[in-house]
Amino acid sequence: MKAKPGIIACALVTGLLAGCGGGGAESYLDAQAMAQLREMLTKEPPLPDGFTVRPEQAWRMPFGQADRNCRAVLEPAGGRAPGQALTAQAAVSYHGDGLGEQAGVGLARYANEEAAGHLDALAEAMEECRGVRTSSGTDLRLDRLAVREAMYETVDEAVGARLRGQLNGYPYSMDVVLSRVGDTLVSVVHTGMNEVDGARTRKVVEAAISMVST
């Protein structure tokens, strides 16, 4: 049986909390919030030309090794956001027409204004993530992206970075933008072989934010 493409709702409580880093006593799943996130991700967002309009399976990091700071920054886009006070989570991905181009979108909703604290912690992790290097020929360095809240009308906060270098010996680049819209963490990665187009990244982020804002 084929599920709706890519809608990863983290339906199992144990799997969700374990996968998101140990939610703690304050974490719980809200059935209504889960349904809302699933509904948001069934919309066809205004992605840049060349992207598939139907969501696919949640994005996964293309390398198995990374330090805890880098993993913390990248995992929310794949449906593994911080777990404390998490009430709902879902993630999807879209393929673009560029070589190796893919966009991953993760939405995570929090209680008790925890979304702001989590974004602050993720921003600190981004500062500490220097890059990713593995024995299989992956060597990616991290540079911060100039992301301003004013770039996106409904965003309360936003931070971004670019990983660029080699993936398994091939040229590779990845943009990651983490933003907060009220109580929801919106996580986006935009990947590609060679260079990633920053203008397309911004449009992908705008499309992801539109899921939450409309």
VOLO-246451 format. One record per residue: z, x, y of N, C-alpha, C in turn; residue number from 1; residue in one letter. Coordinates in nm, 2 decimals. Layout:
<pts>
{pt {Z,X,Y},{Z,X,Y},{Z,X,Y},NUM,"A"};
...
</pts>
This chain:
<pts>
{pt {0.00,0.08,-0.12},{0.00,0.00,0.00},{0.00,0.09,0.12},1,"M"};
{pt {-0.08,0.05,0.22},{-0.09,0.13,0.34},{-0.02,0.06,0.46},2,"K"};
{pt {0.09,0.13,0.51},{0.16,0.06,0.62},{0.08,0.07,0.74},3,"A"};
{pt {0.13,0.00,0.85},{0.06,0.01,0.98},{0.06,0.15,1.01},4,"K"};
{pt {-0.06,0.21,1.05},{-0.07,0.35,1.06},{0.03,0.41,1.16},5,"P"};
{pt {0.11,0.50,1.10},{0.19,0.59,1.18},{0.32,0.53,1.24},6,"G"};
{pt {0.35,0.40,1.22},{0.47,0.35,1.28},{0.59,0.40,1.19},7,"I"};
{pt {0.66,0.50,1.24},{0.77,0.55,1.17},{0.90,0.50,1.23},8,"I"};
{pt {0.96,0.39,1.17},{1.07,0.32,1.24},{1.20,0.38,1.20},9,"A"};
{pt {1.21,0.48,1.11},{1.34,0.53,1.07},{1.43,0.42,1.02},10,"C"};
{pt {1.38,0.34,0.93},{1.45,0.22,0.89},{1.57,0.24,0.81},11,"A"};
{pt {1.58,0.36,0.74},{1.70,0.38,0.66},{1.80,0.45,0.75},12,"L"};
{pt {1.92,0.39,0.76},{2.02,0.44,0.85},{2.06,0.58,0.81},13,"V"};
{pt {2.08,0.61,0.69},{2.12,0.74,0.65},{2.02,0.85,0.68},14,"T"};
{pt {1.89,0.81,0.65},{1.78,0.90,0.68},{1.77,0.93,0.83},15,"G"};
{pt {1.78,0.82,0.91},{1.77,0.84,1.05},{1.87,0.93,1.11},16,"L"};
{pt {2.00,0.90,1.08},{2.10,0.98,1.14},{2.10,1.12,1.09},17,"L"};
{pt {2.08,1.14,0.97},{2.07,1.28,0.91},{1.96,1.35,0.97},18,"A"};
{pt {1.84,1.28,0.98},{1.72,1.35,1.03},{1.73,1.38,1.18},19,"G"};
{pt {1.81,1.31,1.26},{1.82,1.33,1.40},{1.94,1.41,1.44},20,"C"};
{pt {1.99,1.48,1.34},{2.09,1.58,1.38},{2.23,1.54,1.38},21,"G"};
{pt {2.27,1.44,1.30},{2.40,1.40,1.29},{2.45,1.31,1.40},22,"G"};
{pt {2.43,1.18,1.39},{2.45,1.09,1.51},{2.60,1.08,1.55},23,"G"};
{pt {2.69,1.09,1.45},{2.83,1.08,1.49},{2.87,0.93,1.49},24,"G"};
{pt {3.00,0.90,1.51},{3.05,0.77,1.50},{2.99,0.67,1.59},25,"A"};
{pt {2.94,0.71,1.71},{2.89,0.62,1.81},{2.75,0.58,1.78},26,"E"};
{pt {2.68,0.64,1.68},{2.54,0.60,1.66},{2.53,0.48,1.57},27,"S"};
{pt {2.44,0.39,1.60},{2.42,0.28,1.51},{2.28,0.23,1.54},28,"Y"};
{pt {2.23,0.15,1.45},{2.10,0.09,1.47},{2.11,-0.05,1.52},29,"L"};
{pt {2.03,-0.08,1.62},{2.02,-0.21,1.68},{1.89,-0.27,1.63},30,"D"};
{pt {1.90,-0.38,1.55},{1.78,-0.44,1.49},{1.68,-0.49,1.60},31,"A"};
{pt {1.73,-0.54,1.70},{1.65,-0.59,1.81},{1.58,-0.47,1.88},32,"Q"};
{pt {1.65,-0.37,1.91},{1.59,-0.25,1.97},{1.49,-0.18,1.88},33,"A"};
{pt {1.51,-0.18,1.75},{1.42,-0.13,1.66},{1.29,-0.21,1.66},34,"M"};
{pt {1.30,-0.34,1.66},{1.18,-0.43,1.67},{1.11,-0.41,1.80},35,"A"};
{pt {1.18,-0.39,1.91},{1.11,-0.36,2.04},{1.03,-0.23,2.04},36,"Q"};
{pt {1.09,-0.13,1.98},{1.02,0.00,1.98},{0.89,-0.01,1.89},37,"L"};
{pt {0.91,-0.08,1.77},{0.79,-0.10,1.68},{0.68,-0.17,1.76},38,"R"};
{pt {0.72,-0.27,1.83},{0.62,-0.35,1.90},{0.55,-0.27,2.01},39,"E"};
{pt {0.63,-0.19,2.08},{0.57,-0.10,2.18},{0.47,-0.01,2.12},40,"M"};
{pt {0.49,0.04,2.00},{0.40,0.14,1.94},{0.28,0.08,1.88},41,"L"};
{pt {0.28,-0.06,1.87},{0.16,-0.12,1.82},{0.06,-0.14,1.93},42,"T"};
{pt {0.10,-0.12,2.05},{0.00,-0.14,2.16},{-0.10,-0.02,2.16},43,"K"};
{pt {-0.22,-0.05,2.22},{-0.32,0.05,2.23},{-0.30,0.12,2.36},44,"E"};
{pt {-0.24,0.24,2.37},{-0.22,0.30,2.50},{-0.34,0.35,2.56},45,"P"};
{pt {-0.35,0.36,2.70},{-0.47,0.42,2.77},{-0.48,0.57,2.75},46,"P"};
{pt {-0.50,0.61,2.63},{-0.52,0.76,2.61},{-0.65,0.81,2.66},47,"L"};
{pt {-0.66,0.94,2.68},{-0.78,1.00,2.73},{-0.90,0.97,2.64},48,"P"};
{pt {-1.02,0.98,2.69},{-1.14,0.96,2.60},{-1.14,1.06,2.49},49,"D"};
{pt {-1.18,1.01,2.37},{-1.18,1.10,2.25},{-1.07,1.08,2.16},50,"G"};
{pt {-0.96,1.01,2.20},{-0.85,0.99,2.11},{-0.86,0.86,2.03},51,"F"};
{pt {-0.81,0.86,1.91},{-0.81,0.74,1.83},{-0.72,0.64,1.90},52,"T"};
{pt {-0.75,0.51,1.89},{-0.67,0.41,1.95},{-0.57,0.36,1.86},53,"V"};
{pt {-0.58,0.38,1.73},{-0.48,0.33,1.64},{-0.38,0.44,1.60},54,"R"};
{pt {-0.25,0.41,1.60},{-0.15,0.51,1.58},{-0.16,0.56,1.43},55,"P"};
{pt {-0.12,0.68,1.41},{-0.12,0.74,1.27},{0.03,0.79,1.25},56,"E"};
{pt {0.04,0.86,1.13},{0.18,0.90,1.10},{0.24,0.99,1.20},57,"Q"};
{pt {0.37,0.99,1.21},{0.44,1.07,1.31},{0.40,1.22,1.30},58,"A"};
{pt {0.39,1.28,1.42},{0.36,1.42,1.43},{0.46,1.51,1.36},59,"W"};
{pt {0.42,1.62,1.30},{0.51,1.71,1.24},{0.48,1.85,1.29},60,"R"};
{pt {0.58,1.93,1.31},{0.56,2.07,1.35},{0.47,2.15,1.25},61,"M"};
{pt {0.37,2.22,1.30},{0.28,2.29,1.21},{0.33,2.42,1.15},62,"P"};
{pt {0.46,2.45,1.18},{0.52,2.57,1.13},{0.66,2.53,1.07},63,"F"};
{pt {0.70,2.60,0.97},{0.83,2.57,0.91},{0.95,2.64,0.96},64,"G"};
{pt {0.92,2.75,1.04},{1.03,2.83,1.09},{1.03,2.82,1.24},65,"Q"};
{pt {1.15,2.80,1.30},{1.17,2.80,1.44},{1.32,2.80,1.47},66,"A"};
{pt {1.36,2.87,1.57},{1.51,2.87,1.60},{1.55,2.73,1.64},67,"D"};
{pt {1.68,2.71,1.65},{1.74,2.57,1.67},{1.70,2.52,1.80},68,"R"};
{pt {1.69,2.61,1.91},{1.65,2.56,2.04},{1.51,2.50,2.04},69,"N"};
{pt {1.42,2.58,1.98},{1.28,2.54,1.98},{1.26,2.41,1.89},70,"C"};
{pt {1.33,2.40,1.78},{1.32,2.28,1.70},{1.38,2.16,1.77},71,"R"};
{pt {1.49,2.18,1.85},{1.55,2.07,1.92},{1.45,2.02,2.02},72,"A"};
{pt {1.37,2.10,2.08},{1.27,2.06,2.18},{1.15,1.99,2.12},73,"V"};
{pt {1.11,2.03,2.00},{0.99,1.98,1.94},{1.01,1.86,1.85},74,"L"};
{pt {1.13,1.85,1.79},{1.15,1.74,1.68},{1.15,1.60,1.74},75,"E"};
{pt {1.19,1.57,1.86},{1.19,1.43,1.91},{1.05,1.37,1.90},76,"P"};
{pt {0.95,1.44,1.93},{0.81,1.38,1.93},{0.77,1.34,1.78},77,"A"};
{pt {0.84,1.40,1.68},{0.81,1.36,1.55},{0.91,1.26,1.49},78,"G"};
{pt {0.99,1.20,1.57},{1.09,1.10,1.53},{1.22,1.15,1.48},79,"G"};
{pt {1.26,1.27,1.54},{1.39,1.33,1.50},{1.46,1.37,1.63},80,"R"};
{pt {1.49,1.27,1.71},{1.56,1.29,1.84},{1.71,1.31,1.81},81,"A"};
{pt {1.78,1.36,1.91},{1.93,1.37,1.90},{1.99,1.24,1.85},82,"P"};
{pt {2.09,1.25,1.77},{2.15,1.12,1.71},{2.26,1.06,1.77},83,"G"};
{pt {2.34,1.13,1.86},{2.45,1.07,1.92},{2.42,0.95,2.01},84,"Q"};
{pt {2.48,0.83,1.97},{2.46,0.71,2.05},{2.31,0.65,2.03},85,"A"};
{pt {2.24,0.70,1.93},{2.10,0.65,1.91},{2.11,0.51,1.85},86,"L"};
{pt {2.03,0.42,1.91},{2.03,0.28,1.86},{1.89,0.25,1.80},87,"T"};
{pt {1.79,0.32,1.83},{1.65,0.29,1.78},{1.56,0.41,1.80},88,"A"};
{pt {1.47,0.42,1.71},{1.37,0.54,1.72},{1.24,0.50,1.64},89,"Q"};
{pt {1.13,0.55,1.70},{1.00,0.54,1.63},{0.91,0.65,1.68},90,"A"};
{pt {0.81,0.68,1.60},{0.72,0.79,1.64},{0.58,0.77,1.58},91,"A"};
{pt {0.48,0.81,1.65},{0.34,0.80,1.60},{0.26,0.92,1.65},92,"V"};
{pt {0.14,0.93,1.60},{0.05,1.03,1.65},{-0.09,0.98,1.67},93,"S"};
{pt {-0.17,1.05,1.74},{-0.31,1.02,1.77},{-0.39,1.14,1.76},94,"Y"};
{pt {-0.51,1.14,1.70},{-0.60,1.25,1.69},{-0.70,1.24,1.80},95,"H"};
{pt {-0.73,1.36,1.86},{-0.83,1.37,1.97},{-0.95,1.43,1.91},96,"G"};
{pt {-1.06,1.44,2.00},{-1.18,1.49,1.95},{-1.20,1.64,1.97},97,"D"};
{pt {-1.10,1.70,2.03},{-1.10,1.85,2.05},{-1.06,1.92,1.92},98,"G"};
{pt {-1.09,2.04,1.91},{-1.06,2.12,1.78},{-0.91,2.13,1.77},99,"L"};
{pt {-0.86,2.07,1.66},{-0.71,2.07,1.64},{-0.63,1.98,1.73},100,"G"};
{pt {-0.70,1.89,1.81},{-0.63,1.82,1.91},{-0.55,1.70,1.85},101,"E"};
{pt {-0.43,1.69,1.88},{-0.34,1.58,1.83},{-0.23,1.56,1.94},102,"Q"};
{pt {-0.20,1.43,1.95},{-0.09,1.39,2.04},{0.02,1.32,1.96},103,"A"};
{pt {0.14,1.37,1.97},{0.26,1.30,1.91},{0.34,1.24,2.01},104,"G"};
{pt {0.39,1.11,1.98},{0.47,1.04,2.07},{0.59,0.99,2.00},105,"V"};
{pt {0.71,1.02,2.05},{0.84,0.97,2.00},{0.91,0.89,2.10},106,"G"};
{pt {0.97,0.78,2.06},{1.05,0.70,2.15},{1.19,0.69,2.09},107,"L"};
{pt {1.29,0.71,2.17},{1.43,0.70,2.11},{1.52,0.63,2.22},108,"A"};
{pt {1.59,0.53,2.18},{1.67,0.45,2.27},{1.82,0.48,2.25},109,"R"};
{pt {1.89,0.49,2.35},{2.03,0.52,2.34},{2.13,0.42,2.41},110,"Y"};
{pt {2.25,0.42,2.36},{2.36,0.34,2.43},{2.44,0.43,2.52},111,"A"};
{pt {2.52,0.37,2.60},{2.62,0.44,2.68},{2.56,0.55,2.77},112,"N"};
{pt {2.44,0.53,2.82},{2.38,0.62,2.92},{2.36,0.76,2.85},113,"E"};
{pt {2.36,0.77,2.72},{2.35,0.90,2.65},{2.21,0.96,2.67},114,"E"};
{pt {2.11,0.88,2.70},{1.97,0.94,2.71},{1.97,1.05,2.82},115,"A"};
{pt {2.04,1.03,2.93},{2.04,1.13,3.04},{2.10,1.26,2.99},116,"A"};
{pt {2.22,1.25,2.92},{2.28,1.37,2.86},{2.20,1.44,2.76},117,"G"};
{pt {2.13,1.37,2.68},{2.04,1.43,2.58},{1.93,1.50,2.64},118,"H"};
{pt {1.87,1.44,2.75},{1.76,1.51,2.81},{1.81,1.64,2.88},119,"L"};
{pt {1.93,1.64,2.94},{1.99,1.76,3.00},{2.00,1.87,2.89},120,"D"};
{pt {2.05,1.83,2.77},{2.07,1.92,2.66},{1.94,1.98,2.61},121,"A"};
{pt {1.84,1.89,2.61},{1.71,1.94,2.56},{1.64,2.03,2.67},122,"L"};
{pt {1.67,2.00,2.79},{1.62,2.09,2.90},{1.68,2.23,2.88},123,"A"};
{pt {1.81,2.24,2.85},{1.88,2.36,2.83},{1.82,2.43,2.70},124,"E"};
{pt {1.79,2.36,2.60},{1.73,2.42,2.48},{1.59,2.47,2.51},125,"A"};
{pt {1.52,2.40,2.60},{1.39,2.45,2.64},{1.40,2.58,2.71},126,"M"};
{pt {1.50,2.60,2.79},{1.53,2.73,2.86},{1.55,2.84,2.76},127,"E"};
{pt {1.62,2.81,2.65},{1.66,2.91,2.56},{1.55,2.94,2.45},128,"E"};
{pt {1.45,2.85,2.44},{1.35,2.87,2.34},{1.25,2.97,2.40},129,"C"};
{pt {1.24,3.08,2.34},{1.14,3.19,2.39},{1.01,3.18,2.32},130,"R"};
{pt {1.00,3.12,2.20},{0.88,3.10,2.13},{0.90,3.10,1.98},131,"G"};
{pt {0.79,3.09,1.91},{0.80,3.08,1.76},{0.72,3.19,1.70},132,"V"};
{pt {0.78,3.26,1.60},{0.72,3.37,1.53},{0.75,3.36,1.38},133,"R"};
{pt {0.65,3.36,1.30},{0.67,3.35,1.15},{0.59,3.47,1.08},134,"T"};
{pt {0.63,3.48,0.96},{0.56,3.59,0.88},{0.42,3.55,0.84},135,"S"};
{pt {0.38,3.43,0.86},{0.25,3.38,0.82},{0.14,3.40,0.93},136,"S"};
{pt {0.18,3.47,1.04},{0.08,3.49,1.14},{0.09,3.40,1.26},137,"G"};
{pt {0.20,3.33,1.27},{0.23,3.24,1.39},{0.31,3.32,1.49},138,"T"};
{pt {0.26,3.32,1.61},{0.32,3.39,1.72},{0.29,3.32,1.85},139,"D"};
{pt {0.38,3.23,1.89},{0.36,3.14,2.01},{0.47,3.17,2.11},140,"L"};
{pt {0.43,3.20,2.23},{0.53,3.22,2.34},{0.54,3.09,2.42},141,"R"};
{pt {0.66,3.07,2.48},{0.68,2.95,2.56},{0.69,2.98,2.70},142,"L"};
{pt {0.62,2.90,2.78},{0.62,2.90,2.93},{0.65,2.76,2.98},143,"D"};
{pt {0.73,2.75,3.08},{0.76,2.62,3.14},{0.64,2.56,3.21},144,"R"};
{pt {0.63,2.43,3.20},{0.53,2.36,3.27},{0.59,2.30,3.40},145,"L"};
{pt {0.51,2.30,3.51},{0.56,2.23,3.63},{0.55,2.08,3.62},146,"A"};
{pt {0.66,2.02,3.58},{0.66,1.87,3.56},{0.75,1.81,3.66},147,"V"};
{pt {0.70,1.72,3.74},{0.79,1.66,3.84},{0.79,1.51,3.81},148,"R"};
{pt {0.91,1.45,3.84},{0.92,1.31,3.81},{0.82,1.23,3.89},149,"E"};
{pt {0.79,1.28,4.01},{0.69,1.21,4.10},{0.55,1.19,4.04},150,"A"};
{pt {0.53,1.28,3.94},{0.40,1.27,3.87},{0.38,1.14,3.79},151,"M"};
{pt {0.50,1.08,3.75},{0.50,0.96,3.67},{0.58,0.86,3.73},152,"Y"};
{pt {0.53,0.74,3.77},{0.59,0.65,3.86},{0.73,0.60,3.81},153,"E"};
{pt {0.74,0.57,3.68},{0.86,0.50,3.63},{0.95,0.60,3.56},154,"T"};
{pt {0.93,0.73,3.57},{1.01,0.83,3.50},{1.14,0.86,3.59},155,"V"};
{pt {1.25,0.87,3.52},{1.37,0.91,3.59},{1.39,1.06,3.59},156,"D"};
{pt {1.35,1.13,3.48},{1.36,1.27,3.47},{1.25,1.32,3.38},157,"E"};
{pt {1.21,1.45,3.39},{1.11,1.50,3.30},{1.11,1.65,3.30},158,"A"};
{pt {1.09,1.71,3.19},{1.08,1.86,3.17},{0.96,1.88,3.08},159,"V"};
{pt {0.90,2.00,3.09},{0.79,2.03,3.01},{0.77,2.18,2.98},160,"G"};
{pt {0.70,2.21,2.88},{0.67,2.35,2.84},{0.54,2.36,2.77},161,"A"};
{pt {0.49,2.48,2.76},{0.37,2.51,2.68},{0.39,2.63,2.59},162,"R"};
{pt {0.36,2.61,2.46},{0.36,2.71,2.36},{0.22,2.76,2.34},163,"L"};
{pt {0.20,2.89,2.35},{0.06,2.94,2.34},{0.06,3.07,2.27},164,"R"};
{pt {-0.05,3.09,2.18},{-0.06,3.21,2.11},{-0.14,3.19,1.99},165,"G"};
{pt {-0.08,3.22,1.87},{-0.15,3.21,1.74},{-0.07,3.13,1.64},166,"Q"};
{pt {-0.14,3.04,1.57},{-0.09,2.96,1.46},{-0.15,3.01,1.33},167,"L"};
{pt {-0.08,3.07,1.25},{-0.14,3.12,1.12},{-0.26,3.21,1.15},168,"N"};
{pt {-0.25,3.28,1.26},{-0.36,3.38,1.29},{-0.47,3.32,1.38},169,"G"};
{pt {-0.47,3.19,1.41},{-0.57,3.13,1.49},{-0.52,3.09,1.62},170,"Y"};
{pt {-0.61,3.10,1.73},{-0.56,3.06,1.86},{-0.51,2.92,1.86},171,"P"};
{pt {-0.40,2.90,1.93},{-0.34,2.76,1.93},{-0.25,2.74,2.05},172,"Y"};
{pt {-0.24,2.62,2.10},{-0.17,2.59,2.22},{-0.10,2.45,2.20},173,"S"};
{pt {0.01,2.43,2.26},{0.08,2.30,2.25},{0.16,2.28,2.38},174,"M"};
{pt {0.14,2.16,2.44},{0.22,2.12,2.55},{0.33,2.02,2.50},175,"D"};
{pt {0.45,2.03,2.55},{0.56,1.94,2.52},{0.62,1.89,2.64},176,"V"};
{pt {0.63,1.76,2.66},{0.69,1.69,2.78},{0.79,1.59,2.73},177,"V"};
{pt {0.91,1.61,2.78},{1.03,1.52,2.75},{1.07,1.45,2.88},178,"L"};
{pt {1.07,1.32,2.87},{1.11,1.24,2.99},{1.20,1.13,2.95},179,"S"};
{pt {1.26,1.08,3.06},{1.36,0.96,3.04},{1.31,0.85,3.12},180,"R"};
{pt {1.30,0.73,3.06},{1.28,0.61,3.13},{1.40,0.51,3.10},181,"V"};
{pt {1.49,0.51,3.19},{1.61,0.43,3.17},{1.69,0.48,3.05},182,"G"};
{pt {1.71,0.40,2.95},{1.79,0.44,2.83},{1.70,0.50,2.72},183,"D"};
{pt {1.57,0.53,2.75},{1.48,0.57,2.64},{1.43,0.71,2.67},184,"T"};
{pt {1.44,0.79,2.57},{1.38,0.93,2.57},{1.24,0.92,2.52},185,"L"};
{pt {1.14,0.96,2.60},{1.00,0.96,2.56},{0.96,1.11,2.54},186,"V"};
{pt {0.92,1.14,2.42},{0.88,1.28,2.38},{0.74,1.28,2.35},187,"S"};
{pt {0.67,1.38,2.40},{0.52,1.39,2.38},{0.49,1.54,2.35},188,"V"};
{pt {0.40,1.56,2.25},{0.34,1.69,2.23},{0.19,1.67,2.23},189,"V"};
{pt {0.12,1.76,2.28},{-0.03,1.76,2.28},{-0.08,1.90,2.24},190,"H"};
{pt {-0.14,1.90,2.12},{-0.18,2.03,2.06},{-0.33,2.05,2.06},191,"T"};
{pt {-0.37,2.17,2.03},{-0.51,2.20,2.02},{-0.53,2.35,1.99},192,"G"};
{pt {-0.64,2.38,1.92},{-0.68,2.52,1.90},{-0.73,2.57,2.03},193,"M"};
{pt {-0.71,2.70,2.05},{-0.75,2.76,2.18},{-0.65,2.71,2.29},194,"N"};
{pt {-0.71,2.65,2.40},{-0.63,2.60,2.51},{-0.62,2.45,2.50},195,"E"};
{pt {-0.50,2.40,2.56},{-0.48,2.26,2.57},{-0.51,2.23,2.72},196,"V"};
{pt {-0.58,2.12,2.74},{-0.62,2.07,2.87},{-0.49,2.00,2.94},197,"D"};
{pt {-0.44,2.07,3.04},{-0.32,2.01,3.11},{-0.35,1.87,3.17},198,"G"};
{pt {-0.47,1.85,3.21},{-0.50,1.71,3.27},{-0.49,1.61,3.16},199,"A"};
{pt {-0.54,1.64,3.04},{-0.53,1.55,2.93},{-0.39,1.53,2.88},200,"R"};
{pt {-0.31,1.64,2.89},{-0.17,1.62,2.85},{-0.10,1.52,2.95},201,"T"};
{pt {-0.13,1.53,3.07},{-0.07,1.44,3.17},{-0.11,1.29,3.14},202,"R"};
{pt {-0.23,1.27,3.10},{-0.28,1.14,3.07},{-0.21,1.09,2.94},203,"K"};
{pt {-0.19,1.18,2.85},{-0.12,1.14,2.72},{0.02,1.09,2.76},204,"V"};
{pt {0.09,1.17,2.84},{0.23,1.14,2.88},{0.23,1.01,2.95},205,"V"};
{pt {0.13,0.99,3.04},{0.13,0.86,3.12},{0.11,0.74,3.02},206,"E"};
{pt {0.02,0.76,2.92},{0.00,0.66,2.82},{0.13,0.63,2.74},207,"A"};
{pt {0.20,0.73,2.70},{0.33,0.71,2.63},{0.43,0.64,2.72},208,"A"};
{pt {0.44,0.68,2.84},{0.54,0.62,2.93},{0.50,0.47,2.95},209,"I"};
{pt {0.37,0.44,2.96},{0.33,0.30,2.97},{0.37,0.21,2.86},210,"S"};
{pt {0.39,0.27,2.74},{0.44,0.19,2.63},{0.58,0.13,2.66},211,"M"};
{pt {0.66,0.21,2.73},{0.80,0.18,2.76},{0.81,0.09,2.88},212,"V"};
{pt {0.72,0.12,2.98},{0.74,0.06,3.11},{0.67,-0.08,3.13},213,"S"};
{pt {0.59,-0.12,3.03},{0.52,-0.24,3.05},{0.58,-0.35,2.96},214,"T"};
</pts>
